[in-house]
């Protein structure tokens, strides 16, 4: 797999870095500490990233069983 190099800028100074950096540095806790993708690189990464799967809610099932106990407050005697 070919390594991709992206332009980046320093988040503390706001200046563009003189050399492109490897893409995996942005996710690294040490190497990517004070760097960020440029807005154009961020948009390209978002377009490449697949959308997160949506979690479908289960529809409540209709109750098919009828209760066998008499309703409360039913005064009829059998």
C-alpha positions as CSV (number, residue, x, y, z in Angstrom):
1,X,0.0,0.0,0.0
2,X,1.4,3.3,-1.0
3,X,1.8,5.9,1.8
4,X,-0.1,9.1,1.2
5,X,1.4,12.4,2.2
6,X,-0.9,15.4,3.0
7,X,-0.3,19.0,3.6
8,X,-0.9,20.0,7.2
9,X,-0.7,23.0,9.5
10,X,0.5,23.5,13.0
11,X,-2.5,24.0,15.4
12,X,-0.6,26.1,17.9
13,X,0.8,28.6,15.4
14,X,-1.7,28.2,12.6
15,X,1.2,28.1,10.0
16,X,1.3,25.6,7.2
17,X,4.0,23.0,7.6
18,X,6.8,23.2,5.0
19,X,6.7,19.5,4.1
20,X,3.7,17.1,3.6
21,X,3.3,14.5,6.4
22,X,2.2,10.9,6.2
23,X,-1.5,10.4,6.5
24,X,-1.3,8.1,9.5
25,X,0.4,10.8,11.6
26,X,-2.9,12.6,12.1
27,X,-4.4,9.7,14.1
28,X,-1.2,9.1,16.1
29,X,-1.2,10.4,19.7
30,X,2.4,11.7,19.6
31,X,3.2,12.5,16.0
32,X,-0.2,14.2,15.4
33,X,-0.3,16.1,18.6
34,X,0.0,19.7,17.1
35,X,-0.9,19.1,13.5
36,X,-4.2,19.2,11.6
37,X,-5.3,18.5,8.1
38,X,-6.0,21.5,5.9
39,X,-9.7,22.1,5.3
40,X,-9.3,20.7,1.7
41,X,-7.6,17.6,3.1
42,X,-10.3,17.2,5.8
43,X,-13.1,17.4,3.2
44,X,-11.3,14.8,1.0
45,X,-10.9,12.4,4.0
46,X,-14.6,12.8,4.9
47,X,-15.6,12.0,1.3
48,X,-13.4,8.9,1.3
49,X,-14.6,7.6,4.6
50,X,-17.7,5.4,4.3
51,X,-20.8,6.5,6.1
52,X,-21.4,5.0,9.5
53,X,-24.0,2.3,9.4
54,X,-27.3,3.5,10.8
55,X,-28.9,1.5,13.6
56,X,-32.4,0.6,12.7
57,X,-34.9,0.5,15.5
58,X,-36.9,-2.6,15.8
59,X,-40.6,-2.1,15.3
60,X,-42.7,-3.3,18.3
61,X,-44.5,-6.5,17.5
62,X,-48.3,-6.5,17.8
63,X,-49.5,-8.5,20.7
64,X,-51.4,-11.5,19.4
65,X,-52.2,-13.3,22.7
66,X,-55.3,-12.4,24.5
67,X,-55.2,-12.3,28.3
68,X,-57.0,-15.2,30.0
69,X,-57.6,-13.5,33.4
70,X,-60.7,-11.4,33.8
71,X,-60.3,-7.6,33.8
72,X,-60.0,-6.0,37.2
73,X,-63.2,-4.6,38.4
74,X,-65.3,-7.2,36.7
75,X,-68.1,-8.1,39.1
76,X,-69.7,-10.8,37.1
77,X,-69.6,-14.3,38.7
78,X,-69.3,-17.4,36.6
